[in-house]
């Protein structure tokens, strides 16, 4: 009987720890506001996470793309987005910090500079 109780308690604790780890992950849909020159651009990130690896898509009114080379560790997101922005192929670098359901960071486009963003996870 005691070994069954120990097993049940161990399983319950492991389940809580796993759920807490998922809650701190980056997977899900994120609505961002990117501070572009002269305007804020609304961007939607749809992220999938497998361990530290992150993939997904980006869409906005000026273009969209695929997230590659993504990683998430210690609340830090880094990724490369292969995008088509206003008809031009562009590689974007993303660096962000997740705090619960909020994210802040920057998107860098070669030759165009770095643009800060802030956003929230869709519920």
Residue pairs with C-beta under 8 A, 6 or more apart in sequence:
24 75
24 98
25 49
25 72
26 47
26 49
26 54
26 72
26 77
26 98
26 103
27 47
27 48
27 49
27 54
28 46
28 47
28 121
28 122
29 44
29 45
29 46
29 47
29 121
29 122
30 44
30 45
30 46
30 47
30 103
30 119
30 120
30 121
30 122
31 42
31 43
31 44
31 119
31 120
31 122
32 42
32 43
32 44
32 45
32 103
32 117
32 118
32 119
33 40
33 41
33 42
33 43
33 117
33 118
33 119
34 40
34 41
34 42
34 43
34 60
34 107
34 115
34 116
34 117
35 115
35 116
35 117
36 115
41 60
41 61
41 62
42 60
42 61
43 58
43 59
43 60
43 117
43 119
44 58
44 59
44 60
45 56
45 57
45 58
45 67
45 119
46 56
46 57
46 58
46 59
47 54
47 55
47 56
47 67
47 70
48 54
48 55
48 56
49 72
52 71
52 72
52 73
53 70
53 71
54 67
54 70
54 71
54 72
54 77
54 79
55 66
55 67
55 68
55 70
56 66
56 67
56 70
57 64
57 65
57 66
57 67
58 64
58 65
58 66
58 67
58 81
58 83
58 92
62 85
62 86
63 83
63 84
63 85
63 86
63 87
63 90
64 83
64 84
65 81
65 82
65 83
65 84
65 85
65 90
65 92
66 81
66 82
66 83
67 79
67 80
67 81
67 94
68 79
68 80
68 81
68 82
69 79
69 80
70 77
70 78
70 79
70 80
70 94
71 77
71 78
71 79
72 78
72 98
75 97
75 98
75 99
76 95
76 96
76 97
76 98
77 94
77 95
77 96
77 97
77 98
77 103
77 105
78 93
78 94
78 95
79 93
79 94
80 91
80 92
80 93
80 94
81 91
81 92
81 93
81 94
81 107
82 89
82 91
83 89
83 90
83 91
83 92
84 90
85 109
90 109
90 110
91 109
91 110
92 107
92 108
92 109
93 107
93 108
93 109
94 105
94 106
94 107
94 108
95 105
95 106
95 108
96 103
96 104
96 105
96 106
96 117
97 103
97 104
97 105
101 120
101 121
101 123
102 118
102 119
102 120
102 121
103 117
103 118
103 119
103 120
103 121
104 116
104 117
104 118
104 119
105 116
105 117
106 114
106 115
106 116
106 117
107 114
107 115
107 117
108 114
108 115
109 115
